[in-house]
Amino acid sequence: MQIYKFGGASVKDADSIRNVASILEKNPRKDILIVISAMGKTTNALEEVVENYFQQNQEGLAQSIDKVKDFHYQIINTLFENKNHPIYWKIDGLFGEISSFLERNKSPKYSFVYDQIVSFGELISTQIISHYLNDKGIRNTWLDARNLVKTNSNYQEGEVDWQETERSIRESINPSLMYVTQGFIGSDPNYFTTTLGREGSDYSAAIFAYCLKGENVTIWKDVAGVLNADPRYFSQTQLLEKIPYQEAIELAFYGASVIHPKTLQPLQRLDIPLNVRSFLHPEQAGSSVCNVKELSPKIPCYIRKQHQHLLSLSSLDFSFIAEENISFIFNLLATYQIKVSLLQNSAISFNLCIEDKYKNLSFLLEDLSKRFKVSCTENVVLYTVRHAQQDSFDFLGQDKEILLEQFAQNTQQKIVRDETLIL
């Protein structure tokens, strides 16, 4: 069975959905499970709903819900000529569920409410696309991923219960048929909705592929494949045609945005290739992450990671930063769910480049300052070059202030103050 994943950019409007249908029509195989994200910027729009809810802004809440509703009904009205089509009451029902939840919810926990609301982006998009494909003669069955992908109750970052998930998926899916389901979402033991983290739809595709022992996974994107740099920030990029699993995992770890960091491990276990292809040019082969020995072509890969913070710690009495100090620091990082992107230490100092996803930086700094002298430079950019060459960092020029640099084997990293120029 093949797994296809279409992200938000590939289903952002009616024409994009027609293009998805065209891609499927050109594939003679029907044993495909299609994993779909929320349409366009719907996740961001639903996050606005959550923010208005917690701010008790009733007018803003109603407007933000209407904004999401109007966006989707515009797409429905374009795709479906019959205004009595069942899709209308299906979508009406889903928006009714949003309003009902917000009216009866008693939980003050942001992460819980976030997952219950933001998940509707995927539920709505898949209902629309499943109905449209059926109307076009592309027979498929809609599946609720919340009944299949089982996680713990760690809202916004659900951890998969692999044994229960594999059982549910295998019992529910006939590998010879076509299905449409949601990326990004699952449910906990109490059947409350959970999400797998931002960009988690790639991970969902890998979960289904692993549980079904799939033939391959294809992620359809608006780029030609996996490039050696993000074209939003680098003017000259090259396509990576073949990528070893380990290399792709390293690129994801350092922040390459084309592949979700958790996506690759389950695929590597069963040697399932991950293809990245362009939905704008589906005739092109794209890139393949697979069981090969080395990167092809073997060229430097550039990764730009923004919204980072550089911490410099030193002991108050100029004593060594010993093991007990490092243990204390990492315990705090774990407590505040702060990710480390780079670290560098000497006898009396400890430097950390961190990512503060959950907005806990101020609490971390407060606790660290009780034991260390702390300096924090916020909103820095971390550049990483894999397979670096002597001139790999020439693009930074002479006018960039380099705050920290590190060299390890064939990987070089430099931290600079934030800037937005294309390099």
C-alpha positions, 0 to 999 in steps of 0.5 A: 500500500502507498501512503500519500501525504498532502500538506496545507499548501497543496489543498489551500483552495479549490484549484489545489484540490482539483490538482490533488484529484488530477494526481490521483487520476493519473495513478492507476493504483487504488491501494492508497491511503491519503493523509491530508493536513488542514487547508492553507493557513487554517491551523493559524486561524484556529489558533486565533480562535483559541487565543480569543477564547482564553482572552474571553473576547466574545466578539473576536471569538465569533469573528475568528470562527466566522473567518474559518467558516467563510474560508471553507464555505467559499471552497465548498461553493466552488467545488460542489454545484449541488447546494444540497450536497451532503458536504454542507451538513457535514461541515455545518455539523463540525462547526457546530461541534466547535461551538458546542465544545467552547460553550461547555468546556471547563478545562483551563488547560491551554494545551487541551483546548488547543488540541480539541479546537485546532484538530478541526482543520484536518477534520474539515479538510478531509471531509471536503476532499473525500466527498469531492474525490468520490464525486469525481469517481475516485472511490475512497473511504473517509477515516477518523484518525482519532480512532486509529492513532492512539497517544498519551495525554500529552496535548500538543505533543502526543506520544504514540502508543505504537501497540494500540495504534498498530492494532487499530490501523490493521483492523480498520484498513483494507490494504487494497482500497483507497482511504482519506484520513487526517494528519496531525491528530490522534486521541488519548485513552479517554478519547480526547483529541491529541495532536502530534506537534506542528508539521505532524502530518508527515509523522502521521503518514509515517505512522500509517506506513509503519503499521501497514508495512507500506510500500512507500510514503510520498509527501507532496510539496510545493518544492521540487523535492528535498533541497540543500537549502531553504529557497526562502532564505538562500538564492541558489539551491540544488535538489538532493536526489538520494538521501540516506535515512541517517543523513535525513535524520541529521538534517531534520535534527538541525532544523531542515523544515522539509521533513518532520524530525519524528517522521523518519525513524519508523520508516527506517525501521522497516526500510520504507522509502520516503519520497518528496515530490512537487504537486506543481510538477508531479511528473518529476521524480523528486527526492527519495530518502532511502537505504543508500550509502551516501548523499547524492549529489554530495554537496553542502546542505544549509539550514537556517533556524530562527527564533533561537536564544543564546544563553551564556552561563558562568559560575558566580565564583569562577569555579568549574562548570562541573557535572552537578552544574550541567545536571542542574541545567538540563533538569531545568531545560526538561522542566520547562520543555526547552529544546537545545539546538547547540551547546558548547562548554569550557571549564568556567562557561556553558553556552546554549542555543535554545528554542523556547516553544512553550514561552518558558524562557523567563522562568528558566532565566530566573532559576538559572540566575540563582546559581549562575551568572547569566547572559541571554541574547534573544532571537538569534539565528543558527546556521548549520552546514552539513558536509561543509567546505572551506568556503561554506560560510562565505554567504554570511559576509563580513557584516554579520556579527557572529556570536558563537561558532562550532565545528564538529567533523563535517558539520559547522554551526554559527550563531548570528543576530537575527536578519531576514535577507536572502543569502 
